[in-house]
C-alpha cells in the first residue's frame, strides 16, 4: 500500500498540461475544487466529470498512476458513500430497522463519490505534470503581493517545495524499512489493532531518525551554499503565460458558466 502513495510524484512529459504556466494550473485547480462542490444536479456533475477526463487525457500521464492515487483513498470513498446512502430524506425505497435507503440518499451517495474522485484526480493531475520547483516558484509568484505586509512568502514556498520533495523519499525509505523488518520475520499484518500498532514501532523509529538526518544534511548543505532567503535572489527560469494558458483559462471559464447556468435553470437533486 505504501508504494501506491503518489503525492509529490512528478511524471516528466511535454503534454498540453505540462506546458501550462504553473501559476495558471494552481489557480485553475482552486477554481475546479470550488466548482466541484457547487454541482447540485446531474448535468453540472457531468460537466465537471467531463472536464476532469479532458485534463487527464491531455496530461499524457498513464492511467495507472491515477488509479494508484485513487487506490489509497478508495476505502474512505466507499465508507463515505455508504454513510450518505442511508442519510437521505423522503419516502424509503428499502427499510430495515433504523436503516433506510431513499432516492435522496442515492443521489447524495453518487454526488459525494463523484466529487471526491474528481477532486483527487484533478489534484493528482497538477502534481503529476508540475515539478516541485515549478510549484514553489508559482506559489511564490502568486503570493508575492503579501510581501508588502512582511509575510514570509519565499520561506513558505521553499518549505512547501521541500515537503513535496521529501514525500517520495520518505515513502521509499518506509518501504525499505518494512521490507527489512519482514526479512527479520517481523509480523505486521496479524493480530488485533493494538498489536498492529505496536508492530509499527520498529518502522517509525528508524523512519524518524532517517528523516531528521536528511533534514539536518539538507540544512547544512543550504548553509554551505550561503542560503539566506529570497532577498536578492535571481531565477534561472522565468515563467511566461502563452496562448495555451489563455485557452485553458477560457475553457475553465466556460465550465464555470455551464455549472452556474445548470444550477440556475435546473432543479437541484440533493
C-alpha positions as CSV (number, residue, x, y, z in Angstrom):
1,X,0.0,0.0,0.0
2,X,2.8,2.4,0.8
3,X,4.0,2.1,-2.8
4,X,0.6,3.4,-4.0
5,X,1.1,6.8,-2.5
6,X,1.6,9.2,-5.4
7,X,1.6,12.6,-3.5
8,X,4.5,14.7,-4.7
9,X,5.4,12.5,-7.6
10,X,6.2,14.2,-10.9
11,X,5.9,12.5,-14.3
12,X,8.1,14.2,-16.9
13,X,6.5,15.0,-20.2
14,X,5.6,17.5,-22.9
15,X,1.9,17.3,-22.9
16,X,-0.5,20.2,-23.1
17,X,-0.9,20.3,-19.3
18,X,2.8,20.0,-18.8
19,X,3.3,23.1,-20.9
20,X,0.8,25.3,-19.0
21,X,2.0,28.0,-16.7
22,X,2.2,26.6,-13.2
23,X,0.5,29.7,-11.8
24,X,-2.4,29.1,-14.2
25,X,-2.6,25.4,-13.1
26,X,-2.7,26.3,-9.4
27,X,-5.4,29.0,-10.0
28,X,-7.5,26.6,-12.1
29,X,-7.1,23.8,-9.5
30,X,-8.6,26.1,-6.8
31,X,-11.4,27.1,-9.2
32,X,-12.1,23.5,-10.0
33,X,-12.2,22.5,-6.3
34,X,-14.7,25.2,-5.7
35,X,-16.9,24.4,-8.7
36,X,-16.8,20.6,-7.9
37,X,-18.6,21.3,-4.7
38,X,-21.1,23.6,-6.4
39,X,-22.6,20.9,-8.6
40,X,-26.2,20.4,-7.5
41,X,-27.7,18.4,-10.4
42,X,-26.5,15.6,-12.7
43,X,-25.8,17.8,-15.7
44,X,-23.4,20.1,-13.8
45,X,-21.8,17.0,-12.3
46,X,-21.4,15.6,-15.8
47,X,-19.7,18.8,-17.0
48,X,-17.2,18.6,-14.1
49,X,-16.6,14.9,-14.8
50,X,-16.0,15.6,-18.5
51,X,-13.6,18.4,-17.7
52,X,-11.7,16.1,-15.3
53,X,-11.4,13.4,-18.0
54,X,-10.2,16.0,-20.5
55,X,-7.5,17.1,-18.1
56,X,-6.4,13.5,-17.5
57,X,-6.3,12.8,-21.3
58,X,-4.4,16.0,-22.0
59,X,-1.8,15.3,-19.3
60,X,0.0,12.5,-21.1
61,X,0.3,10.6,-17.7
62,X,-0.5,6.9,-17.9
63,X,-3.9,6.0,-16.4
64,X,-2.3,3.6,-13.9
65,X,-0.8,6.5,-12.0
66,X,-4.2,8.0,-11.5
67,X,-5.6,4.6,-10.4
68,X,-2.8,4.4,-7.9
69,X,-3.8,7.8,-6.5
70,X,-7.4,6.6,-6.1
71,X,-6.4,3.2,-4.6
72,X,-5.1,4.9,-1.4
73,X,-8.4,6.5,-0.6
74,X,-10.9,4.0,-2.1
75,X,-11.8,2.8,1.4
76,X,-12.6,6.3,2.6
77,X,-14.7,6.9,-0.6
78,X,-16.7,3.6,-0.1
79,X,-17.4,4.3,3.6
80,X,-18.4,7.9,2.9
81,X,-20.7,6.8,0.1
82,X,-22.4,4.1,2.2
83,X,-23.0,6.5,5.0
84,X,-24.6,9.0,2.7
85,X,-26.7,6.3,1.2
86,X,-28.6,5.9,4.5
87,X,-28.6,9.6,5.2
88,X,-31.3,10.7,2.7
89,X,-34.7,12.0,3.5
90,X,-38.0,11.2,1.8
91,X,-40.0,8.0,1.2
92,X,-37.9,4.9,1.7
93,X,-37.2,2.6,-1.2
94,X,-35.9,0.0,1.2
95,X,-36.1,-0.1,5.0
96,X,-34.8,-2.3,7.8
97,X,-35.0,-1.1,11.3
98,X,-33.4,2.4,11.5
99,X,-31.7,1.9,8.2
100,X,-33.5,3.1,5.1
101,X,-32.5,3.9,1.5
102,X,-34.2,6.8,-0.3
103,X,-33.9,8.4,-3.7
104,X,-32.3,11.4,-1.9
105,X,-29.8,9.1,-0.2
106,X,-28.8,7.5,-3.5
107,X,-28.3,10.9,-5.1
108,X,-26.2,12.0,-2.1
109,X,-24.0,8.9,-2.4
110,X,-23.5,9.4,-6.1
111,X,-22.6,13.1,-5.8
112,X,-20.2,12.5,-2.9
113,X,-18.4,9.7,-4.7
114,X,-18.0,11.6,-8.0
115,X,-17.0,14.8,-6.2
116,X,-14.2,13.1,-4.2
117,X,-13.0,11.1,-7.2
118,X,-12.8,14.2,-9.4
119,X,-11.1,16.1,-6.6
120,X,-8.4,13.5,-6.2
121,X,-7.9,13.1,-10.0
122,X,-7.7,16.8,-10.7
123,X,-5.2,17.4,-7.8
124,X,-3.1,14.4,-9.0
125,X,-3.1,15.9,-12.5
126,X,-1.4,19.1,-11.0
127,X,1.3,17.2,-9.1
128,X,2.0,14.7,-12.0
129,X,2.5,17.5,-14.5
130,X,4.3,20.1,-12.4
131,X,7.7,19.7,-10.8
132,X,8.1,20.7,-7.1
133,X,10.4,23.5,-8.2
134,X,7.8,25.0,-10.6
135,X,5.1,24.6,-7.9
136,X,7.1,26.6,-5.4
137,X,8.0,29.3,-7.9
138,X,4.4,29.6,-8.9
139,X,3.2,29.8,-5.3
140,X,5.8,32.4,-4.6
141,X,4.7,34.5,-7.6
142,X,1.0,34.2,-6.7
143,X,1.7,35.2,-3.0
144,X,4.2,38.0,-3.9
145,X,1.8,40.9,-3.0
146,X,1.9,39.6,0.6
147,X,5.5,40.8,0.8
148,X,4.1,44.3,1.3
149,X,2.8,43.2,4.7
150,X,6.1,41.4,5.5
151,X,4.7,38.0,5.0
152,X,7.5,35.4,4.5
153,X,6.4,34.4,1.0
154,X,9.7,32.9,-0.1
155,X,10.2,30.9,3.1
156,X,6.7,29.4,2.9
157,X,7.1,28.5,-0.7
158,X,10.5,26.9,0.0
159,X,9.1,24.9,2.9
160,X,6.3,23.6,0.7
161,X,8.7,22.7,-2.1
162,X,11.0,20.8,0.3
163,X,8.0,19.0,1.8
164,X,6.8,17.8,-1.6
165,X,10.3,16.7,-2.5
166,X,10.6,14.7,0.8
167,X,7.3,12.8,0.4
168,X,8.5,10.3,-2.3
169,X,11.9,10.0,-0.4
170,X,10.2,9.1,2.9
171,X,7.8,6.7,1.1
172,X,10.7,4.9,-0.4
173,X,12.5,4.9,2.9
174,X,9.4,3.5,4.7
175,X,9.1,0.7,2.1
176,X,12.8,-0.2,2.6
177,X,12.4,-0.4,6.4
178,X,9.3,-2.5,6.1
179,X,11.0,-4.9,3.8
180,X,14.0,-5.1,6.1
181,X,11.7,-5.8,9.1
182,X,9.8,-8.5,7.2
183,X,13.2,-10.1,6.3
184,X,13.8,-10.3,10.0
185,X,10.4,-12.2,10.4
186,X,8.6,-9.2,11.8
187,X,4.8,-9.8,11.8
188,X,3.0,-6.6,11.0
189,X,-0.3,-7.9,9.4
190,X,-1.8,-10.3,12.0
191,X,-3.3,-9.7,15.4
192,X,-5.7,-7.0,16.7
193,X,-5.3,-3.3,16.1
194,X,-3.2,-2.7,19.2
195,X,-0.7,-5.5,18.2
196,X,-0.5,-3.9,14.7
197,X,0.2,-0.5,16.1
198,X,2.8,-2.0,18.4
199,X,4.4,-3.7,15.3
200,X,4.8,-0.2,13.7
201,X,7.2,1.0,16.3
202,X,10.3,-0.7,14.7
203,X,9.3,1.1,11.5
204,X,8.5,4.6,12.9
205,X,11.6,5.0,15.0
206,X,14.2,4.4,12.2
207,X,12.0,6.4,9.8
208,X,12.0,9.4,12.2
209,X,15.8,9.1,12.7
210,X,16.3,9.0,8.9
211,X,14.0,12.0,8.3
212,X,15.8,14.1,10.9
213,X,19.2,13.1,9.5
214,X,18.1,14.0,6.0
215,X,16.7,17.4,7.2
216,X,20.0,18.1,9.1
217,X,22.1,17.3,6.0
218,X,19.9,19.5,3.8
219,X,20.2,22.4,6.3
220,X,23.9,22.0,6.4
221,X,24.1,22.0,2.6
222,X,22.0,25.1,2.3
223,X,24.2,26.9,4.9
224,X,27.3,25.9,3.0
225,X,25.8,27.5,-0.1
226,X,25.1,30.7,1.8
227,X,21.4,30.4,1.5
228,X,19.7,33.4,3.2
229,X,16.2,33.5,1.9
230,X,14.7,35.2,-1.1
231,X,16.3,38.7,-0.9
232,X,18.4,39.5,-3.9
233,X,18.0,36.0,-5.5
234,X,17.6,35.7,-9.2
235,X,15.7,33.0,-11.2
236,X,17.1,30.5,-13.7
237,X,13.7,30.1,-15.3
238,X,11.3,32.9,-16.0
239,X,7.6,32.0,-16.2
240,X,5.6,33.5,-19.0
241,X,2.0,33.0,-20.0
242,X,1.2,31.8,-23.5
243,X,-1.8,31.4,-25.8
244,X,-2.2,27.9,-24.4
245,X,-2.7,29.3,-20.9
246,X,-5.3,31.7,-22.2
247,X,-7.1,28.8,-23.9
248,X,-7.1,26.9,-20.6
249,X,-8.5,29.9,-18.7
250,X,-11.3,30.3,-21.3
251,X,-12.1,26.6,-21.0
252,X,-12.3,26.8,-17.3
253,X,-14.4,29.9,-17.5
254,X,-16.9,28.1,-19.8
255,X,-17.0,25.2,-17.3
256,X,-17.9,27.6,-14.5
257,X,-20.5,29.3,-16.6
258,X,-22.0,26.0,-17.6
259,X,-22.2,24.8,-14.0
260,X,-23.7,28.1,-12.8
261,X,-26.4,28.0,-15.6
262,X,-27.2,24.4,-14.8
263,X,-27.7,25.3,-11.2
264,X,-29.9,28.2,-12.1
265,X,-32.2,26.6,-14.7
266,X,-32.3,23.0,-13.5
267,X,-33.7,21.7,-10.3
268,X,-31.3,20.6,-7.6
269,X,-31.4,16.8,-6.9
270,X,-29.8,17.0,-3.5
